[in-house]
């Protein structure tokens, strides 16, 4: 595509790249000197000429010879310069994707055919064109679940420091489009400062990250990116459905979030049962904090007066049940919210979420405590939010329900208190050795397929507190016990997937089923 033929947002990408390259050049020249700056610029300009097909551009052999000829004190910072440059380019390209999506959204008001390919609006338009009705699609979506899963690859993990720096750069690039001349100068100075910090920051840690470091990493994605993204996907689907079919979608688009981090034991001896449980609790702690923040924002916005819209009796009854659970919150807010029952209810909900969060933190710190008012399950929390939804709808604020409450309800329905759904994984040979160790310990002999089936259909447990197992078998059994504990604390789906590496035959599945049966995860009788 020639620059003159490019879409406006594509030309903006090219402009962002040139701007970032010039700022990086200034940083290199200031921090590394003219010799490094000239080496970087010579290579960058030569490579760009080759990519554009310039007949005067040097050959690849000439470029490699030029690189080989660089002295080490120049070559090392030159290599770093291109690493930093590609980091900046990746950031610009991510911003470009946002810009492209926004350009489609802006154009939708002028033409019915400008839906972005593969977007929810485009999909619904295409399905309607193919003769699908709203009721048919509603049934499909009701049964649909899309689960993005973060896999465990610690060597590829980007440091949280760099993720946050990249986010700040992305915000600056978007702000640059709307900035005045004076704001542009301040923005340029700000971005140049960020590039200086980027140059001076190690891309990777010198020590191997622990599994809990990886857990912290994926929680950053959960809190800073994925929770909002999953909510936006649901809202976009509902809005597109309404636009195409002229009626409400009426069902939740389920986009739960999965993670292998701290659940994938295959080849990683550091993923212990204790680490898996800690990860589940920290995921829950993060999602509870997110919910508390969301409900807290509703307190400031849902200012419905009892004198204008009478609250339903169900809300009044609920407040009476909440008073003894959170007496301090009641005494503090009963006068201020005397005519705003809904705000009082939301205050109680935040208090109960914070109590639940403290309970989770206490278990993670191995000092478990039971707090008055804490939710026993996400279903209790969801019931309270449903009551809020009913109250706002009773007052006639249907659009407020749709924009403020329904997205949060959909998140709770999908994620519960889990945050991420943990996928647990181990190798089939590990399960074989574990089941063989159990069989030997209790004296039943090696279990083939028929023996496994007989045990699964019987009522006799193989494990008891007196069963003697080796270290490996004990860890494997404890993984399944941890899986059950996670389910008891945060719901069945919080750890409902077990993956078997190198699964070749039926026995590989039956052994896992037997281990699950032994800890009470299932009962085929």
LINNORQUI-V32283 format. One record per run of one state. SS is the DSSP state (helix for helix, strand for strand, loop for the rest). FROM is the first residue (numbers start at 0). TO is the last residue. Records with the same first field share a line. If there is no record, write none. Layout:
SS=FROM-TO, FROM-TO
//
This chain:
loop=0-1, 5-6, 32-32, 51-58, 68-70, 107-118, 129-132, 142-143, 145-146, 150-152, 156-158, 176-179, 200-209, 245-252, 254-255, 259-262, 264-271, 301-311, 323-325, 333-339, 364-376, 394-396, 415-418, 442-447, 457-469, 490-490, 495-495, 501-504, 518-524
helix=2-4, 7-31, 33-50, 59-67, 71-106, 119-128, 133-141, 153-155, 159-175, 180-199, 210-244, 272-300, 312-322, 326-332, 340-363, 377-393, 397-414, 427-441, 448-456, 470-489, 491-494, 505-517
strand=144-144, 147-149, 253-253, 256-258, 263-263, 419-426, 496-500
//
